[in-house]
Amino acid sequence: MEAPAQEGSSFKAGAMAQASGGSPESHDAQLPPPPQPEDEEGQGEGLVELHTSFRELFTFFCTNATIHGAIRLVCSSQNRLKTASWGLLFLGALGALDWQFGLLFEQYWSYPVIMTVSVHSERKLFPSVTLCDMNPHRPSSVRHHLQALDRFARENIRSLYKFNFSEDGDVPFADDQGPRPAFYLDHSVRLQRLSHPGGQSRVGFRLCNSTGGDCFYRAFSSGVTAAQEWYRFHYVSILALLPAAHEDSHQSHGGHFVFSCQFDGRDCQARHFQTFHHPTYGSCYTFNGVWAAQRPGITHGECQPQAEWGRRHPGQPGLTPLLPPGISLVLRTEQQDHLPLLSTEAGIKVMIHERDHTPFLEHQGFSIRPGTETTIGIREDEVRRLGSPYSHCTHGVEGVGGQLLYNASYTLQACLVSCFQQLMVETCSCGYYFYPLPAGAQYCSYSRHPAWGHCFYRLYRDLGTHRLPCASRCPRSCRESSYKLSAGTSRWPSSKSAHPEGWEEQWPQRGFCVQDWILAVLGKPGRRSSSQSKSPSPSLRSNMAKVNIFYQELNYRTVEETPVYSVPELLSAMGSLWSLWFGSSVLSVLELLELLLDAVALTLLLGCRRLRRTQGSQTGAATVASHAKPEASQLPTDCRNDVNHLGGPAGLFSHAASGSCGRNLC
């Protein structure tokens, strides 16, 4: 096959030599010896090898790929029906895979979560306990205004219900010598009986804006609720006259609230309590002990013999006090300064909450009846949320659309209250007395802001109907604890709480149990007769209460958000679907990627060749036709055999070109 080619080359060379005036023999003598063809093994392997056509590329892929079913597309090339069937099956499997991948990614990008419940057992700090005496006392500087409000309330109730109050008059108080804030009672805001289209009468009061053109009735179906809400409206306007930092002494209502307190058998200290005054629930104490719960249950231990008692009374066991593992308190519940129209309850308001959290007793508190011993068991649940993008929560005040007015840790309720108070200041130019104030603001009183009630109740109604932006500004906390409570009550102290007759001689002072110290707590120290000890005073029982709070178990439950699809689980689901439809692995995906890259490279190569061929045919056709021989004579001798006419079958340089002719593909 090489001989004709050599003869053709010799013929062309001889013709060119004759055209230039020389003889063939003289020209052959000037030519260098023809290059010897290199051995195929000596040429080596190219760095990048591309297929000459897409058909060759596809055939190579289907023959060598590890994807199931790919070889069926080329192995039955003589049977077009079978090839077409396998092609449809392959495309159908690919479409089903894409559809399921779409569903999988749609679910992944919705960031679903599942709640994982786990139980942990470890020692934890005892939660905070807030207790209020439900006796809102009258501040001395506004006591005169509150007495005037009580008289006005009696007039309203007498006009509505024809009820005559007792003629006892106001409770006498010591006159306050300090300055009284200027205040006038708005007699235009009165309790009224309102007619209802359904025939049911309602009770309420009317509030108007500053111009009097927009009015509405704050109406209730219950007369008691209407009277309390009406009284609260005037009561808040009076308290708003007090200085911002004003707070009466917590002992001004007639004695200590906490008679005794023990935690795990140890006496509580004053530093373990924080005190504040609530406008409705009176003096409040928050227990913030630094002790961890050591054991669960209401009591731990039993009456054990005492060495000294055993020596003095052989055969008779002595008793040691029982040590409760939680907190045990004896509380006073007197109602000296009670405002009957502000609160109809008597007792103790209790709330158990996390440490360093603001207690909102009106939302989460519960009441304890006087004259009872209440035992409260605690079970703790801890909620952990993932946060963005799985859920809308925050780890603190960062990311909250507003200022937190409470000097405590972030809670959802504290954020909602702060948001409402800020909107109240922006809309009504004053703040509600029950909530903290932003800097530079003042509390609402109709002596300074005549239309504040109309503005407040409109805004509060919008808050209840979720028309205020507070819900979107205040996310939930990403980590919070909640307490499930179970309570039991019993009469305390009982009529038989005293010991049998002769207990003074039989039981020494250092060996008595719980029953004996009740006498001292009731305010009757010293020895008493058995008849006195058997029947505690009813007034003492109605003003006393005992509270025991303990952990039912030290195990606590954790409810934690877990993503349905994490990145490893997403890859696992994708691999399962890929194996289901094509029975291959990650390396098969790399084979597809290689096929794609080869196809792109082949497309660019063929496009480059087509572009060069088009440009050469348009711009060089005439030049090559007129100057073909001079150009051929000017080429190097070793390249003349490699040049083909542009209209020939190669169109570009031959694949056998070497040396200075180059191997440029384009």
Buried (B, 14 or more C-beta within 10 A) or exposed (E): EEEEEEEEEBEEBBEBBEEEEEEBEEBEEEEEEEEEEEEEEEEEEEEEEBBEEEEEBBBBBBEEBBBBBBBBBBBBEEEEEBBEEBBEEBEEBEEEBEEBBEEBBEBBEEBEBEEEEEEEEEEBEBBBBBBBBBBBBBBBBBBBBBBBBBEBBBEBBEEBEEEEEEEEEEEEEEEEEEEEBEBEBBEEBBBBBBEEEEEEEBBBBBBBBEEEEEEBEBBBEEBEEBBBBBBBBBBBBBBBBBEEEEEBEBEBBBEEBBBBBBBBBEEBEEEBBEBBBBEBBBBBBBBBBEEEBBBBBBBBEEEEEBEEBEEEBEEEEBBBBBBBBBBBBBBBBBBEBBBEBBBEEBBBBBBBBBBEBBBBBEEBBBBBBBBBBBBBBBBBBBBBBBBEEBBEBBEEBEBBEBEBBBEBBBBBBBBBBBBBBBBBBEEBBBBBBBBBBBEEBBBBBBBBBBBBBBBBBBBEEBBEEEEBEBBEBBBBBBEBBBBEEEBEBEEBBBEEBBBEEEBEEEBBEEBBBEBBEBBEBBEBEEEEEEEEBBEBEEEBBBBBBBBBBBBBBBEBBBBBBEBBBEEEEBEEBBBEBBEEBBEBBEEBBEBBEEBEEBBEBBEEBBEEBEEBEEEBEEEEEEEBEEEEEEEEEEBEEBBBBBBEEBEEEEBBBEEEBEEEBEEEEE
